[in-house]
Structure formats: structure tokens, C-alpha cells
Amino acid sequence: MKKLFLINLAFIVAIAVSVQAQEKTDSLTYSYVGTKNCKKCHIKQYKSWVETKMSMAYDLLKPGERSEAKKKVGLDPEKDYTTDAECLPCHTTGYGKPGGFVSIEETPQLVGVSCEMCHGAGSEYTKKEHMSLRNKEYKLAELLKVGLISPPTAETCTSLCHNDKSPFFKPFDFATRKDEGTHIHLPLKYKHD
């Protein structure tokens, strides 16, 4: 009986610890806000990103887009994949996450692979007291504490999309893709050390 009591007590303690850990994690969950906040200060990067495959990734899910490539990997080129839960995580921003892409009707600002897919959900770090036109001398260390990912790493890309879950997977060369597939990389106007 005593042994059963101790086992139950250990189980209850484990659940309590798990709930506390989840609450702590939940308090660190950030939501997606879209590119409009980023664009205000990073207009050159935004303009170059708009021209990339990443910004247009959602369009690839439409019927008739990249037909030959879809056929080659066994996908139906005439099928509409724009609501396919298997495809949306890599063709939209934040699908399945707080404030992330839900549908083209509800969250059109989150189609494509935008800033927050690489740099983290911006609900906190884009606030006026952090990274903003009002606070030009923000400190990078402070932004990292509130969700900014800087700089993104190969792990950021491979854990999210560039992995063997994709029917189009090819070995991923982070350095090349960063230079040729994202946006222009410019030094920041102000120091943020």
C-alpha cells in the first residue's frame, strides 16, 4: 500500500512539474505579425525578398504551378494544395502556431515564407520598446530574449522545411541558399551590440 502511495505521489509530482514547465513555455510563445512591421525599417531587404522564391512559395501550391516538377515527384499538378496541411508549414509563415497562417481568407499577410520564418515570430521583438523606429538603439541581446532569431542558422532552415519531409528535398547548402535565395544582406544603420 505504501509503495502504491509513493508511486501515485511521484506521478502527481511529475504532472505538476510538467504543467509548470508547459506554463513557462507558453509564456514564451510569440505570435506572428506579418511583414508590415519589418518593412518599415528594412525596406531594401523587404523589396529584395519580394522577388524571391520564398516570398512566392504559397503560389507553388496552386493548380498548374510547376507542373513538371510536381509530376516528377508523384504529385498531381492539377490539384490545389493551398489548403493541404502537409504543404502549408513550408509555404506559409507560422502555419499551426499562435498567430500563424490559418487560411488565405483569414491571414493573407502570412502567405509565403516571410521574415518571421527565419527570424522568429515578431509579436514581442517588433514592439515599440524593442525593435522600432522609436527605439533605434535597441540591443540585440534584448531582442533575442523576446523571440528574435539572429542570425538564422542552417538548423533553422532544415528543421522547418529543407528536410526529407519535402517531396522536393535536395541536399541543402545553407551558405549558398542564404546568399542566393533569401534577401539582400545589408549592415544595419545603427549599432545594436
BAVOKE-724691 format. One line per 4 residues: number of its first residue (from 1); their letters; for each residue z, y, x of N, C-alpha, C, O. Coordinates in pm, 1 decimal, m for minus. Layout:
NUM> A> Z:Y:X:Z:Y:X:Z:Y:X:Z:Y:X; ...
END
This chain:
1> MKKL> 0.0:m118.6:82.5:0.0:0.0:0.0:0.0:126.1:87.6:m74.1:221.0:62.2; 85.9:124.7:192.6:94.0:239.1:282.5:m40.7:259.4:353.9:m85.6:372.6:372.0; m103.3:150.4:393.3:m232.7:157.3:461.2:m338.0:219.5:369.0:m416.5:303.5:413.0; m340.3:179.3:243.2:m432.8:233.1:144.8:m407.8:382.8:125.2:m502.2:461.2:115.2
5> FLIN> m279.8:422.1:119.9:m244.4:563.6:107.2:m299.5:643.3:225.6:m357.7:750.0:206.0; m282.0:593.1:348.0:m330.0:662.3:468.1:m482.3:672.9:469.5:m537.8:774.9:510.4; m548.3:568.3:425.0:m695.0:571.4:418.2:m740.1:677.9:318.5:m830.9:756.0:346.9; m675.7:680.5:201.0:m709.2:781.6:100.0:m679.3:922.1:150.8:m757.9:1014.2:128.5
9> LAFI> m566.8:939.2:218.6:m530.5:1069.6:272.7:m634.7:1114.2:376.0:m677.4:1229.7:374.8; m675.2:1024.4:464.2:m777.0:1056.0:564.5:m907.8:1095.6:495.6:m975.4:1188.9:539.1; m942.4:1026.1:390.6:m1064.0:1055.7:314.8:m1055.7:1195.8:253.5:m1151.7:1272.4:261.5; m943.4:1229.1:193.3:m924.1:1360.9:131.6:m930.7:1471.0:237.5:m993.6:1574.5:215.1
13> VAIA> m866.8:1449.8:351.7:m871.1:1547.7:460.6:m1014.8:1565.7:509.3:m1057.9:1678.4:533.4; m1088.8:1456.6:523.9:m1228.4:1464.8:568.4:m1312.3:1545.4:470.4:m1397.0:1624.7:511.6; m1289.5:1525.6:341.1:m1363.7:1602.2:240.1:m1327.8:1750.0:249.9:m1416.3:1835.2:243.5; m1200.1:1781.5:265.4:m1156.3:1921.5:275.0:m1218.4:1989.2:396.4:m1264.0:2103.2:387.2
17> VSVQ> m1220.6:1920.6:509.3:m1281.4:1975.1:631.1:m1430.6:1995.8:609.8:m1485.5:2097.9:651.1; m1495.8:1900.9:546.3:m1639.1:1911.2:518.8:m1669.1:2029.8:428.8:m1764.9:2103.3:452.9; m1587.4:2049.6:324.0:m1607.0:2162.9:231.9:m1588.3:2294.0:306.0:m1666.8:2387.0:287.2; m1483.9:2303.6:391.5:m1462.7:2425.8:468.5:m1580.0:2453.0:561.0:m1623.8:2567.4:572.6
21> AQEK> m1631.3:2351.0:626.4:m1746.3:2367.5:715.5:m1867.9:2414.2:637.3:m1942.9:2499.8:684.3; m1888.2:2358.3:517.1:m2001.7:2398.4:434.4:m1987.4:2543.3:390.7:m2085.2:2618.1:390.7; m1865.5:2584.0:353.1:m1843.7:2723.0:311.7:m1873.7:2817.4:427.6:m1933.0:2923.5:408.1; m1832.9:2778.9:547.3:m1859.7:2862.6:663.8:m2010.6:2870.7:688.2:m2063.2:2978.4:715.9
25> TDSL> m2079.4:2758.3:678.0:m2224.3:2757.0:695.7:m2291.1:2841.4:588.4:m2381.7:2919.0:618.6; m2247.3:2827.3:462.7:m2306.3:2904.0:353.9:m2290.0:3053.6:375.9:m2378.8:3131.2:340.6; m2177.6:3095.4:434.0:m2157.6:3237.6:456.5:m2251.4:3290.0:564.9:m2270.1:3411.0:577.6; m2309.5:3201.0:641.9:m2403.5:3240.4:746.2:m2548.4:3217.2:704.1:m2638.7:3220.9:787.7
29> TYSY> m2570.6:3193.7:576.3:m2705.2:3171.9:526.7:m2768.0:3307.2:495.0:m2708.6:3389.5:425.3; m2886.8:3328.7:546.0:m2957.0:3454.3:524.6:m3077.8:3428.4:436.1:m3130.7:3317.3:433.3; m3121.5:3531.4:363.4:m3239.4:3515.5:279.4:m3358.3:3589.9:337.4:m3345.8:3674.7:425.8; m3472.6:3554.8:284.1:m3599.2:3610.9:329.5:m3630.0:3738.1:252.9:m3603.6:3747.1:133.0
33> VGTK> m3685.4:3835.8:321.6:m3712.3:3965.8:259.6:m3859.8:4004.2:260.6:m3898.3:4098.3:191.2; m3942.5:3935.5:336.0:m4084.5:3969.5:342.9:m4114.9:4063.9:458.1:m4024.0:4113.5:524.7; m4241.7:4087.9:480.6:m4284.4:4164.3:598.4:m4271.6:4315.2:585.9:m4283.9:4386.0:685.8; m4246.9:4366.8:464.3:m4245.3:4512.9:448.1:m4139.6:4579.0:535.7:m4162.6:4688.6:586.7
37> NCKK> m4023.8:4514.7:554.4:m3921.2:4572.7:640.6:m3963.0:4569.8:786.8:m3934.5:4663.4:861.5; m4028.9:4465.2:827.2:m4072.3:4452.1:966.9:m4182.4:4552.9:998.9:m4184.9:4614.6:1105.4; m4272.4:4567.0:903.2:m4390.4:4652.3:918.6:m4353.0:4797.9:947.1:m4424.7:4867.2:1019.4; m4242.0:4844.5:891.1:m4201.6:4984.8:907.7:m4192.3:5025.0:1054.5:m4235.1:5134.2:1092.1
41> CHIK> m4137.1:4938.1:1136.3:m4115.3:4971.2:1277.9:m4213.1:4901.8:1371.8:m4237.3:4948.2:1483.2; m4268.4:4791.4:1326.4:m4353.6:4710.4:1413.2:m4496.5:4705.5:1358.4:m4553.3:4597.8:1340.3; m4552.9:4822.2:1332.8:m4682.7:4831.5:1266.4:m4795.9:4769.2:1349.1:m4884.1:4704.3:1292.9; m4794.8:4787.5:1479.2:m4901.6:4729.1:1562.1:m4894.0:4576.3:1560.1:m4996.3:4508.7:1549.3
45> QYKS> m4773.4:4523.1:1570.4:m4756.9:4378.4:1562.8:m4800.8:4328.2:1425.0:m4868.7:4226.0:1414.2; m4761.8:4400.2:1320.9:m4799.2:4361.9:1184.3:m4950.6:4359.7:1168.1:m5006.2:4263.2:1115.5; m5017.4:4465.3:1212.9:m5163.8:4472.8:1198.0:m5234.1:4359.7:1273.2:m5334.9:4307.2:1225.9; m5182.2:4322.7:1387.8:m5245.5:4213.0:1461.2:m5212.1:4078.8:1396.3:m5295.8:3988.5:1395.8
49> WVET> m5091.3:4064.1:1341.4:m5052.8:3940.4:1272.1:m5140.0:3916.5:1149.0:m5179.1:3802.9:1122.4; m5170.7:4021.1:1074.3:m5251.6:4009.4:952.2:m5385.5:3940.7:981.5:m5443.7:3878.4:892.7; m5433.4:3951.3:1102.8:m5561.7:3891.8:1141.2:m5549.9:3746.7:1188.4:m5651.3:3684.0:1219.0; m5429.1:3692.9:1194.9:m5409.2:3558.5:1248.7:m5420.8:3449.4:1142.4:m5413.5:3475.9:1022.4
53> KMSM> m5438.7:3327.4:1189.2:m5438.7:3210.4:1100.2:m5302.9:3194.6:1033.0:m5294.3:3145.4:920.5; m5197.2:3236.0:1101.5:m5063.6:3221.7:1045.3:m5049.1:3305.1:917.9:m4992.5:3258.2:819.1; m5099.3:3426.7:919.9:m5086.4:3511.1:800.8:m5168.7:3456.0:684.7:m5137.0:3481.1:568.4; m5273.0:3381.9:715.7:m5363.5:3328.9:612.5:m5339.2:3180.2:583.7:m5421.5:3115.8:518.6
57> AYDL> m5229.5:3126.8:630.6:m5202.6:2982.9:618.0:m5200.6:2935.5:472.9:m5244.0:2823.8:444.9; m5152.6:3015.5:382.1:m5146.7:2975.9:240.4:m5287.4:2952.1:184.6:m5309.6:2859.0:107.3; m5380.1:3036.3:224.3:m5517.8:3023.7:174.6:m5580.6:2889.0:208.8:m5668.8:2841.7:137.1; m5536.2:2827.6:317.0:m5590.2:2697.0:356.5:m5558.4:2588.2:255.3:m5622.1:2482.9:255.2
61> LKPG> m5460.5:2612.7:169.3:m5420.5:2514.1:68.6:m5510.2:2516.1:m54.8:m5501.3:2427.8:m140.2; m5595.3:2615.4:m63.7:m5681.2:2631.1:m181.9:m5797.2:2532.0:m178.3:m5841.4:2491.2:m70.9; m5846.1:2493.5:m296.3:m5960.3:2400.8:m302.6:m6081.7:2458.7:m228.6:m6111.3:2577.7:m239.1; m6150.0:2373.4:m154.8:m6271.6:2413.7:m85.2:m6248.5:2476.5:51.1:m6343.8:2492.9:127.2
65> ERSE> m6125.6:2512.0:84.3:m6097.3:2571.0:215.5:m6088.7:2461.0:321.0:m6022.3:2359.4:300.4; m6155.5:2481.5:433.2:m6156.5:2386.5:545.5:m6186.5:2243.6:498.2:m6119.0:2148.2:536.9; m6287.1:2232.0:415.4:m6323.1:2102.8:354.8:m6342.4:1991.9:456.6:m6288.4:1882.4:440.6; m6418.4:2019.5:560.3:m6446.0:1915.4:660.5:m6318.3:1869.1:730.4:m6297.8:1749.5:751.0
69> AKKK> m6234.4:1963.2:765.8:m6108.3:1928.5:832.8:m6019.2:1846.2:740.0:m5954.7:1751.1:784.1; m6015.4:1882.2:612.7:m5934.8:1806.5:516.3:m5988.4:1664.6:500.6:m5911.5:1568.4:499.1; m6119.1:1651.9:489.0:m6180.1:1517.8:476.4:m6145.4:1432.0:597.2:m6112.7:1314.0:584.4; m6153.0:1492.5:712.5:m6130.5:1420.5:837.7:m5991.7:1356.0:844.8:m5975.1:1250.8:906.5
73> VGLD> m5892.3:1419.2:781.7:m5756.3:1364.3:785.3:m5719.3:1293.8:655.1:m5603.2:1258.7:634.1; m5815.9:1273.4:569.3:m5793.2:1197.5:446.7:m5740.4:1276.7:328.4:m5687.3:1218.4:233.9; m5753.9:1407.5:332.1:m5711.8:1490.4:218.6:m5832.5:1520.9:130.4:m5945.8:1526.6:178.2; m5807.3:1540.1:3.3:m5912.4:1575.6:m91.7:m5944.2:1724.2:m75.7:m5859.0:1807.6:m106.1
77> PEKD> m6062.5:1759.6:m29.6:m6094.8:1900.3:m5.1:m6105.5:1984.6:m132.1:m6103.4:2107.4:m125.3; m6117.0:1920.0:m246.4:m6127.6:1994.5:m372.4:m5994.1:2005.2:m445.6:m5986.2:2067.4:m551.6; m5891.1:1945.8:m390.7:m5759.7:1951.5:m453.8:m5693.5:2086.1:m423.6:m5712.5:2142.7:m316.0; m5616.7:2135.8:m518.1:m5537.9:2257.6:m498.9:m5400.4:2216.6:m445.9:m5321.7:2154.7:m517.5
81> YTTD> m5372.1:2251.1:m321.4:m5245.2:2215.5:m257.3:m5144.3:2331.8:m261.0:m5039.1:2323.8:m197.6; m5175.6:2439.1:m334.1:m5091.1:2559.5:m332.3:m4955.3:2542.1:m399.6:m4871.1:2631.7:m393.1; m4933.2:2428.5:m463.7:m4801.0:2400.8:m521.5:m4743.7:2270.2:m467.4:m4644.6:2219.3:m519.9; m4804.6:2216.8:m364.7:m4763.7:2089.1:m307.5:m4642.5:2106.9:m215.7:m4650.8:2173.0:m112.2
85> AECL> m4531.7:2047.7:m254.7:m4406.1:2061.3:m180.0:m4414.9:2006.5:m37.3:m4334.2:2043.6:48.0; m4511.0:1919.5:m11.1:m4528.7:1867.2:124.7:m4596.0:1970.7:215.5:m4574.7:1970.2:336.8; m4676.5:2058.7:157.3:m4754.5:2156.1:234.6:m4686.7:2292.7:246.1:m4697.7:2359.1:349.2; m4617.6:2333.9:141.9:m4563.5:2469.9:135.1:m4467.6:2507.8:247.8:m4468.0:2624.0:288.4
89> PCHT> m4386.1:2417.6:300.5:m4295.6:2460.6:408.4:m4367.2:2517.7:530.7:m4310.3:2600.3:602.1; m4490.2:2475.2:555.7:m4562.7:2522.7:673.8:m4671.1:2625.9:641.3:m4737.4:2676.8:731.8; m4688.9:2656.1:515.9:m4794.2:2750.5:477.4:m4738.7:2872.5:405.5:m4814.5:2959.3:362.3; m4606.7:2879.3:392.5:m4539.4:2992.9:331.2:m4415.3:3025.0:414.4:m4384.0:2954.3:510.3
93> TGYG> m4346.7:3129.3:378.0:m4226.9:3169.2:450.9:m4102.1:3133.6:371.0:m4081.8:3182.7:260.0; m4019.6:3048.2:428.6:m3889.7:3015.4:371.4:m3890.3:2924.9:250.6:m3794.4:2924.8:173.4; m3995.7:2847.9:232.3:m4000.2:2759.3:115.3:m3878.6:2666.4:114.8:m3847.0:2602.7:215.3; m3811.4:2660.3:0.2:m3695.2:2572.7:m14.8:m3566.1:2628.9:41.7:m3464.6:2559.3:44.4
97> KPGG> m3568.0:2753.1:86.8:m3449.3:2815.3:145.2:m3411.0:2939.1:63.6:m3493.9:2990.5:m11.6; m3286.9:2988.2:76.8:m3245.0:3105.1:m1.3:m3339.4:3223.6:17.5:m3365.8:3266.3:129.9; m3389.3:3275.4:m92.9:m3478.5:3390.8:m88.4:m3618.3:3359.6:m40.2:m3700.3:3450.3:m25.7; m3647.3:3232.1:m14.6:m3777.8:3193.0:36.9:m3884.4:3180.5:m71.0:m3859.2:3203.9:m189.2
101> FVSI> m4002.3:3143.7:m27.8:m4115.9:3129.5:m118.2:m4083.3:3032.8:m230.6:m4028.9:2924.8:m207.7; m4117.6:3073.5:m353.7:m4099.0:2989.8:m471.6:m4235.4:2956.4:m530.9:m4268.5:2839.8:m552.4; m4314.0:3060.7:m557.1:m4449.1:3043.7:m612.7:m4526.2:3171.9:m587.0:m4467.8:3275.6:m555.4; m4656.9:3164.1:m600.7:m4741.3:3281.6:m579.4:m4707.6:3389.9:m681.3:m4719.9:3508.8:m651.8
105> EETP> m4665.3:3349.8:m800.6:m4630.4:3446.7:m904.7:m4496.3:3515.3:m876.1:m4482.8:3636.1:m895.6; m4398.4:3438.8:m830.2:m4263.8:3492.4:m809.5:m4242.7:3557.8:m673.1:m4170.5:3656.9:m662.6; m4304.7:3503.3:m569.4:m4279.5:3552.9:m433.1:m4409.0:3569.1:m353.6:m4424.8:3507.1:m248.4; m4501.6:3651.3:m402.4:m4629.9:3665.8:m331.7:m4614.6:3725.5:m191.8:m4700.8:3705.6:m106.2
109> QLVG> m4505.8:3798.3:m168.3:m4482.8:3860.2:m38.2:m4447.7:3757.5:69.6:m4437.7:3792.1:187.3; m4429.1:3631.7:30.0:m4390.4:3529.0:126.7:m4497.8:3422.2:148.3:m4468.7:3313.7:198.6; m4621.1:3453.1:110.5:m4728.6:3358.1:140.9:m4764.8:3373.4:288.3:m4750.0:3480.9:346.4; m4811.2:3266.5:346.4:m4844.4:3267.8:488.1:m4720.5:3250.0:574.2:m4607.6:3248.1:525.2
113> VSCE> m4744.5:3237.4:701.9:m4637.2:3221.2:799.6:m4612.1:3360.0:857.6:m4686.2:3407.4:943.8; m4506.5:3423.9:808.9:m4481.6:3562.6:847.7:m4368.5:3574.4:949.4:m4317.5:3474.6:1000.2; m4331.5:3696.2:977.1:m4233.0:3729.4:1080.9:m4107.7:3642.5:1075.7:m4059.9:3593.5:1178.0; m4055.8:3624.5:954.2:m3927.5:3556.5:939.8:m3933.4:3406.9:967.4:m3829.5:3345.5:991.5
117> MCHG> m4050.9:3346.9:964.5:m4060.3:3204.9:1000.1:m4026.2:3186.2:1147.6:m3967.8:3084.7:1185.6; m4061.9:3281.6:1229.0:m4036.5:3272.4:1372.8:m3908.4:3343.9:1414.6:m3838.9:3299.9:1506.2; m3877.9:3454.0:1347.2:m3765.6:3538.1:1388.4:m3642.1:3525.1:1300.4:m3543.9:3596.2:1321.7; m3645.1:3436.0:1202.2:m3530.1:3413.4:1116.2:m3530.1:3501.5:992.2:m3585.2:3611.6:992.5
121> AGSE> m3467.9:3451.9:886.9:m3459.2:3526.1:760.8:m3389.6:3660.1:785.0:m3284.4:3665.7:848.7; m3449.0:3767.1:733.9:m3406.6:3902.4:771.1:m3311.0:3975.6:680.8:m3291.5:4095.7:699.4; m3250.5:3910.7:584.4:m3165.9:3983.4:489.5:m3053.7:4062.1:556.3:m3011.8:4165.3:503.8; m3005.4:4016.8:668.1:m2897.1:4089.2:735.4:m2947.0:4175.3:851.5:m2911.9:4293.0:859.8
125> YTKK> m3027.5:4119.1:940.4:m3062.6:4196.3:1059.2:m3155.6:4313.3:1030.5:m3171.8:4400.2:1116.2; m3217.6:4318.5:912.2:m3302.4:4433.5:879.0:m3228.2:4540.4:798.8:m3289.5:4638.0:755.7; m3098.9:4524.0:778.2:m3021.3:4626.2:707.8:m3010.8:4751.6:793.7:m3021.5:4745.9:916.2; m2989.5:4865.4:727.0:m2989.1:4994.5:797.3:m2887.0:5003.9:910.2:m2908.3:5077.9:1006.2
129> EHMS> m2776.4:4930.2:900.5:m2677.5:4936.6:1008.7:m2715.9:4849.4:1128.0:m2651.1:4854.5:1232.5; m2818.9:4771.3:1112.5:m2865.6:4686.6:1221.7:m3001.7:4736.9:1270.5:m3009.5:4845.8:1327.3; m3106.9:4661.4:1250.1:m3240.0:4697.6:1297.0:m3306.7:4783.8:1189.1:m3342.9:4733.6:1082.7; m3322.6:4912.7:1217.0:m3384.9:5000.3:1118.3:m3429.2:5129.8:1184.4:m3398.0:5156.1:1300.5
133> LRNK> m3502.0:5209.7:1108.8:m3544.0:5340.9:1158.9:m3424.1:5432.9:1179.3:m3429.4:5525.6:1260.1; m3316.5:5406.9:1106.1:m3194.7:5488.0:1119.6:m3114.4:5449.7:1243.0:m3043.7:5533.1:1299.4; m3124.6:5326.7:1284.4:m3046.6:5278.3:1398.4:m3142.7:5232.2:1507.1:m3167.0:5112.5:1522.4; m3196.0:5324.8:1580.5:m3296.9:5293.1:1682.6:m3236.4:5235.2:1809.3:m3308.6:5185.8:1895.9
137> EYKL> m3106.7:5240.9:1820.4:m3041.2:5191.2:1941.2:m2955.0:5069.2:1913.0:m2851.3:5048.8:1976.0; m2999.3:4988.9:1817.7:m2925.4:4866.3:1786.8:m2921.3:4777.2:1910.2:m3003.4:4791.1:2000.8; m2826.7:4687.3:1912.5:m2811.1:4595.5:2024.8:m2857.5:4456.6:1983.8:m2819.2:4405.9:1878.3; m2938.8:4396.5:2066.5:m2994.3:4264.7:2039.6:m2884.6:4163.0:2011.0:m2898.7:4081.3:1920.0
141> AELL> m2776.6:4166.8:2086.5:m2667.2:4070.3:2067.9:m2611.4:4077.5:1926.0:m2574.9:3974.7:1868.8; m2604.4:4196.4:1869.3:m2554.2:4212.3:1732.4:m2651.4:4151.5:1631.0:m2609.2:4089.6:1533.3; m2781.0:4169.3:1654.5:m2881.3:4113.8:1562.8:m2882.1:3961.3:1568.4:m2900.8:3895.1:1466.2; m2862.4:3907.0:1685.4:m2858.2:3761.4:1699.4:m2742.7:3702.1:1619.1:m2752.6:3590.7:1567.7
145> KVGL> m2632.9:3777.4:1608.7:m2516.7:3731.2:1531.3:m2544.9:3727.6:1381.7:m2478.4:3655.0:1307.7; m2643.4:3805.7:1336.4:m2672.8:3813.3:1192.7:m2811.9:3758.4:1159.5:m2878.6:3806.2:1067.7; m2854.3:3657.0:1235.9:m2971.3:3580.0:1196.5:m3100.7:3598.5:1271.7:m3193.1:3519.4:1252.7; m3111.8:3699.4:1356.3:m3237.6:3717.8:1429.4:m3256.3:3606.1:1530.6:m3161.7:3566.7:1598.8
149> ISPP> m3376.6:3555.8:1540.2:m3413.6:3459.5:1644.0:m3506.0:3535.3:1738.4:m3616.7:3574.1:1700.9; m3459.8:3555.7:1859.7:m3540.2:3631.9:1954.5:m3507.1:3590.2:2096.4:m3390.9:3594.6:2136.8; m3604.3:3551.0:2170.1:m3740.2:3523.4:2126.4:m3746.7:3384.0:2063.7:m3664.3:3297.8:2094.0; m3844.5:3362.9:1976.6:m3864.1:3226.6:1924.1:m3899.3:3133.5:2039.8:m3952.8:3177.0:2141.7
153> TAET> m3869.1:3007.3:2023.1:m3896.5:2909.2:2127.5:m3992.8:2803.7:2074.3:m4026.4:2802.6:1955.9; m4035.9:2716.7:2161.9:m4120.8:2604.9:2120.1:m4048.3:2522.7:2013.9:m4110.6:2473.0:1920.1; m3918.0:2508.8:2028.7:m3836.8:2434.8:1931.0:m3846.6:2496.3:1791.9:m3851.0:2424.4:1692.1; m3850.2:2630.3:1785.3:m3864.5:2698.1:1656.6:m3992.0:2649.5:1587.4:m3990.6:2616.4:1468.8
157> CTSL> m4099.9:2645.8:1661.3:m4230.4:2609.4:1605.0:m4241.5:2460.5:1573.3:m4291.2:2422.8:1467.2; m4195.7:2376.7:1664.6:m4211.3:2232.8:1644.8:m4114.7:2178.0:1540.9:m4147.3:2081.5:1471.8; m3996.6:2237.4:1528.2:m3903.8:2187.3:1427.3:m3949.7:2224.8:1287.3:m3921.6:2152.5:1191.7; m4019.0:2335.4:1274.2:m4063.5:2380.6:1142.7:m4196.5:2317.2:1101.4:m4205.1:2255.6:995.2
161> CHND> m4299.1:2331.8:1183.7:m4433.8:2295.1:1138.1:m4518.8:2216.2:1237.0:m4584.8:2119.7:1198.6; m4517.8:2255.0:1360.0:m4609.0:2193.9:1457.0:m4552.0:2061.4:1507.1:m4510.1:2048.0:1622.0; m4552.4:1963.5:1415.2:m4498.1:1831.2:1446.7:m4580.1:1724.8:1374.2:m4673.9:1757.1:1301.4; m4545.3:1601.1:1393.8:m4627.3:1492.1:1340.3:m4615.5:1471.8:1189.1:m4675.1:1378.2:1135.7
165> KSPF> m4540.8:1556.4:1119.3:m4539.0:1551.4:972.5:m4669.1:1609.1:916.2:m4709.3:1577.0:804.3; m4733.2:1693.5:994.2:m4857.6:1756.5:951.0:m4974.9:1661.1:970.9:m4986.4:1598.1:1076.0; m5061.7:1649.9:871.1:m5180.1:1565.5:890.1:m5276.4:1623.6:994.0:m5366.0:1553.6:1041.2; m5258.4:1749.6:1029.4:m5345.7:1815.9:1127.4:m5280.4:1827.2:1264.8:m5328.4:1901.7:1350.3
169> FKPF> m5172.3:1754.5:1286.5:m5096.6:1767.2:1410.8:m5181.1:1735.4:1533.3:m5254.0:1636.3:1538.5; m5167.8:1824.0:1631.5:m5223.8:1804.3:1765.9:m5111.1:1841.6:1861.1:m5022.2:1918.0:1823.4; m5112.5:1789.9:1983.2:m5008.5:1831.5:2077.9:m5000.1:1984.6:2081.1:m5101.9:2053.7:2082.3; m4878.7:2034.7:2082.6:m4853.6:2177.4:2067.5:m4823.3:2242.2:2201.1:m4728.0:2203.7:2268.8
173> DFAT> m4903.4:2340.2:2239.8:m4884.1:2415.4:2363.3:m4827.4:2552.4:2325.7:m4902.4:2643.5:2290.7; m4697.1:2566.3:2333.0:m4628.1:2686.9:2288.4:m4679.5:2812.9:2357.8:m4708.1:2912.5:2291.4; m4691.5:2809.8:2489.9:m4732.4:2930.1:2563.6:m4868.7:2980.1:2516.6:m4886.7:3099.4:2491.8; m4963.4:2889.2:2504.8:m5097.9:2928.7:2461.1:m5095.1:2979.4:2318.2:m5152.7:3084.0:2288.2
177> RKDE> m5029.0:2906.5:2230.2:m5025.4:2946.6:2089.4:m4953.9:3079.5:2070.2:m4992.9:3159.4:1985.1; m4850.8:3103.3:2147.9:m4778.2:3230.6:2137.4:m4870.1:3345.9:2175.5:m4869.2:3450.7:2111.1; m4948.2:3326.2:2279.2:m5037.6:3433.0:2325.4:m5162.5:3447.2:2239.6:m5214.8:3557.7:2225.1; m5210.7:3338.6:2183.0:m5338.2:3343.4:2110.6:m5325.9:3329.8:1959.5:m5423.6:3354.5:1888.8
181> GTHI> m5210.2:3291.7:1907.5:m5204.0:3262.9:1765.6:m5108.2:3344.3:1682.9:m5105.0:3329.2:1560.8; m5028.7:3431.4:1745.6:m4926.6:3499.9:1667.1:m4965.3:3646.2:1643.6:m5044.0:3675.1:1553.4; m4912.7:3735.9:1721.1:m4941.9:3878.9:1709.7:m4934.9:3937.1:1848.8:m4890.5:3870.4:1942.3; m4978.5:4061.1:1863.5:m4967.1:4121.6:1996.0:m4819.6:4139.3:2029.0:m4736.8:4161.8:1940.8
185> HLPL> m4789.2:4128.9:2154.7:m4651.0:4143.2:2200.5:m4642.2:4270.5:2283.6:m4703.0:4281.5:2390.1; m4566.3:4365.3:2233.5:m4553.7:4495.9:2299.1:m4408.7:4519.8:2337.5:m4317.4:4471.7:2270.6; m4388.0:4593.6:2444.3:m4249.4:4628.7:2477.2:m4194.6:4720.0:2367.2:m4269.2:4797.9:2307.9; m4065.6:4710.0:2340.7:m4004.3:4794.4:2239.9:m3987.7:4936.7:2293.6:m3969.9:4957.1:2413.7
189> KYKH> m3993.6:5033.3:2204.2:m3985.6:5174.2:2242.0:m3846.8:5210.8:2294.9:m3834.9:5292.0:2386.6; m3743.3:5152.1:2238.3:m3605.8:5183.1:2276.9:m3542.9:5061.0:2342.3:m3583.0:4947.8:2315.1; m3443.2:5083.9:2429.4:m3370.6:4973.8:2492.5:m3272.0:4916.3:2391.7:m3207.8:4990.1:2317.0; m3260.8:4785.1:2390.4:m3171.4:4719.1:2293.7:m3079.9:4617.2:2359.5:m3030.5:4526.2:2292.8
193> D> m3056.6:4631.3:2489.7:m2971.6:4535.3:2562.8:m2830.5:4537.4:2511.7:m2745.7:4463.3:2561.5
END
